[in-house]
Amino acid sequence: MESGPAVFAGTAFSVFGAALLWWTGARALRRAPVAHGTSPVTSFALATAFGAAFVLLGVWCFGRI
């Protein structure tokens, strides 16, 4: 019974993290700002770090099954 919520959470975290990484990469390739009103380097670094963290959290949830 405990694997159902772990699968859902792992999928949600992984999809969100992958989408965030994809979007950040697409914005960086076009040299468009990742976040308005902030330093481009800082916003790129934080978005990449959080995207990777969400993917790793999703993988960790899948490992808990």
Secondary structure, DSSP 8 states (H G I E B T S, - for coil): -THHHHHHHHHHHHHHHHHHHHHHHHHHHTT--SSTTS-HHHHHHHHHHHHHHHHHHHHHHHHT-
